[in-house]
Amino acid sequence: MRIRSCLLRARWITVGIAFLAALLALSGCLPQSDPVAILASPVISGPAPLTIGFNLSYSLHPKDQPMTFELDFGDGSDPETGTEFGIIIQHTYEEAGVYEAVLTVSDAEGRQGIDRLTITANGDGPQEGTDVGMTAPDFTAPTTDGGEFTLSDTRGQVVLLDFWGAWCTPCKNSLPHLDELVSTYEEDGVIGVLISTDTVEQDSIDYLTQNGYTNFVSVWEPGGRYTPIAELYGVLSGGNVGIPHTFVLDRQGVIRWRGHPLGLAPEMIEALL
């Protein structure tokens, strides 16, 4: 089943351009003349039959040239094709399984952009892991206000999970951006969680308090850079991922984005709301 609905709001134009700028700045390797395919959906997992609303609105051409698209749903059904990108295409996965939806956009000169989404149509959801498209590993840890935080309790919310430390200057430089994102979207169901890698808990408390960062859940446990949560997520202790490092989880607890927090565009969050 496919239902197409036009998104007439002009803000999608701004959304696409802003997200493209962030994407190009991060990658440093995307040719500026190539079309950019961005395939978004608030939900990518659930019991079968599972209906997914694929949002094509973020895709655009850096030179504002006309494009065509082909959306392959990955389940053997006929692809959807067209030229109108201000739409949402709904598709139902009737059988349980894991599918890869592929969006290919092309311009008149044959240049292409490709993006993919992994769709998991079963009651268990994607397997656990720290890659995009996987269910974020669960954990329970103490908070700096004397409470306790369990990640799985946030299901139904979009989570910005950021690894940081008061000892880390780039981490402190990125906090204003994260704070603005949480402040802007918290009423829509976004929660920010800071995982401290400070050796001393008070260092985290003092820095957040002195700078007025009150919108976050602040988590700290013994271990500093080798805290169990950092090891669970392969940050610092894993040797290949430094901080700051942010994971964006959708309402089902699936990782939809990960990277340096300054590369997290508001449009990425809006696509999950």
Rosetta blueprint (number, residue, H / E / L):
1 M L
2 R L
3 I L
4 R E
5 S E
6 C E
7 L L
8 L L
9 R L
10 A L
11 R H
12 W H
13 I H
14 T H
15 V H
16 G H
17 I H
18 A H
19 F H
20 L H
21 A H
22 A H
23 L H
24 L H
25 A H
26 L H
27 S H
28 G L
29 C L
30 L L
31 P L
32 Q L
33 S L
34 D L
35 P L
36 V E
37 A L
38 I L
39 L L
40 A E
41 S L
42 P L
43 V L
44 I L
45 S E
46 G E
47 P L
48 A L
49 P L
50 L E
51 T E
52 I E
53 G E
54 F E
55 N E
56 L L
57 S L
58 Y L
59 S L
60 L E
61 H L
62 P L
63 K L
64 D L
65 Q L
66 P L
67 M E
68 T E
69 F E
70 E E
71 L E
72 D E
73 F L
74 G L
75 D L
76 G L
77 S L
78 D L
79 P L
80 E E
81 T E
82 G E
83 T L
84 E L
85 F L
86 G L
87 I E
88 I E
89 I E
90 Q E
91 H E
92 T E
93 Y E
94 E L
95 E L
96 A L
97 G E
98 V E
99 Y E
100 E E
101 A E
102 V E
103 L E
104 T E
105 V E
106 S E
107 D E
108 A L
109 E L
110 G L
111 R L
112 Q E
113 G E
114 I E
115 D E
116 R E
117 L E
118 T E
119 I E
120 T E
121 A E
122 N L
123 G L
124 D L
125 G L
126 P L
127 Q L
128 E E
129 G L
130 T L
131 D L
132 V L
133 G L
134 M L
135 T E
136 A L
137 P L
138 D L
139 F L
140 T E
141 A E
142 P E
143 T E
144 T L
145 D L
146 G L
147 G L
148 E E
149 F E
150 T E
151 L H
152 S H
153 D H
154 T H
155 R L
156 G L
157 Q L
158 V E
159 V E
160 L E
161 L E
162 D E
163 F E
164 W E
165 G L
166 A L
167 W L
168 C L
169 T H
170 P H
171 C H
172 K H
173 N H
174 S H
175 L H
176 P H
177 H H
178 L H
179 D H
180 E H
181 L H
182 V H
183 S H
184 T H
185 Y H
186 E H
187 E H
188 D H
189 G L
190 V E
191 I E
192 G E
193 V E
194 L E
195 I E
196 S E
197 T L
198 D L
199 T L
200 V L
201 E H
202 Q H
203 D H
204 S H
205 I H
206 D H
207 Y H
208 L H
209 T H
210 Q H
211 N L
212 G L
213 Y L
214 T L
215 N L
216 F E
217 V E
218 S E
219 V E
220 W L
221 E L
222 P L
223 G L
224 G H
225 R H
226 Y H
227 T L
228 P H
229 I H
230 A H
231 E H
232 L H
233 Y L
234 G L
235 V L
236 L L
237 S L
238 G L
239 G L
240 N L
241 V L
242 G L
243 I L
244 P L
245 H E
246 T E
247 F E
248 V E
249 L E
250 D L
251 R L
252 Q L
253 G L
254 V E
255 I E
256 R E
257 W E
258 R E
259 G E
260 H L
261 P H
262 L H
263 G H
264 L L
265 A L
266 P H
267 E H
268 M H
269 I H
270 E H
271 A L
272 L L
273 L L
